[in-house]
């Protein structure tokens, strides 16, 4: 029974690890895209 608990813990920690890395990538992508979006909006407003 203890072994099963360890396996579940490994699966959960791995899932959290995957979520964190995906979140970091998404965050980086968003911070890179934000200035572009802001620039486009400014360009649209000035037209």
C-alpha positions in Angstrom: 0.0 0.0 0.0 2.8 2.4 0.8 4.3 1.8 -2.7 1.0 2.9 -4.3 1.1 6.1 -2.3 4.6 6.8 -3.5 3.6 6.2 -7.2 0.6 8.6 -6.8 2.8 11.2 -5.3 5.3 10.9 -8.2 2.4 11.3 -10.7 1.0 14.3 -8.9 4.4 16.0 -8.6 5.1 15.3 -12.2 1.8 16.8 -13.2 2.5 19.9 -11.2 6.0 20.1 -12.8 4.4 20.0 -16.3 1.9 22.6 -15.3 4.6 24.9 -14.0 6.8 24.6 -17.1 3.7 25.2 -19.4 2.7 28.2 -17.3 6.2 29.7 -17.5 6.3 29.2 -21.2 2.8 30.8 -21.6 3.9 33.7 -19.3 7.0 34.3 -21.3 5.0 34.2 -24.6 2.5 36.6 -23.1 5.1 39.1 -21.9 6.7 39.0 -25.4 3.4 39.5 -27.2 2.0 42.3 -25.0 4.2 45.1 -26.4 3.3 44.0 -29.9 -0.4 44.1 -29.1 0.0 47.5 -27.4 1.8 48.8 -30.4 -0.9 47.6 -32.8 -3.6 49.2 -30.7 -1.8 52.5 -30.7 -1.4 52.3 -34.5 -5.1 51.6 -34.9 -6.0 54.6 -32.7 -3.8 57.0 -34.6 -5.3 56.1 -37.9 
